[in-house]
Structure formats: C-alpha cells, structure tokens
C-alpha cells in the first residue's frame, strides 16, 4: 500500500524542529560577533539594528519549523502548500517588521539589511554540514562516536 499525497502524513519525529533548534543555536553562537561588528562600525545604533535583524532571522527559522511540523501531521499536500505559501507569508512578515521600524532613529539600514541577508544564507550554509540527507537519520547527522 502506498500513501496518497493528500491523505498520507508523517507520524515520525519532528525533524524540522530539530534542525531549527540547531540553526537557532548556531545563530546565537554567531550573534556576539555580528553585534561586535555592528558596534565597531555603527555604534549603539548598529548593535540595535543587528540585534533586531538577528531576532527576525531566528524567529523566521523557528516559525518555518513550527509550520512545517504542524503541516506534516496533516498531510504531505499540506506540507507542500505550507512550504510554498509559508515562505511568501514569512517574507511579507519580515518585510513588514522592517518597514515598521524603518523610520526609527536607531535603525541603520546597512547593518540591518546585511544582517538579514548574510545571517539567513550563512546559517543555512552552516547547517548543511549538520543535516543528514539520509532516511536512516532524518534531521541532524548523529554525533560521531569517540
């Protein structure tokens, strides 16, 4: 028997949340460096802008994992819909969050924009080292035995 795309669903562990937690952990590890760069080049406003952008990125990854985990318990078709439309909605939410503070005195557009782009891409590339592309170990690769 094969599962239908419409009725089939994932009953296994929520690997999306496992990967998102790891992404957030790596993001928090890199955050002090990003904040220091913001402080060196733009002072307090740079730190605030970098911090705000970092929070947006980490919340974006967390929200993506939460939505995909929820959808995977319903059906594979729901996962496809959430992946496609969820991206557009989350992009709109990040844009709205940036536009909401764009006129504030503490916002510096360069560190805010650079942090949004570099941290999204950087964390995704960094995470490729840890994600397993195997059905035997969905989610993260198992830790090597010592």
Secondary structure, DSSP 4 states (H G I P E B T S, - for coil): ----TTT----S--HHHHHHHHHHHHHHHHHHHHHHHHHHHHHHHHHHHHHHHHHHHHHHHHHHHHHHHHHHTT-HHHHHHHHHHHHHHHHHHHHHHHHHHTTSTT--HHHHHHHHHHHHHHHHHHHTTTB---STT-SBPPPPP-
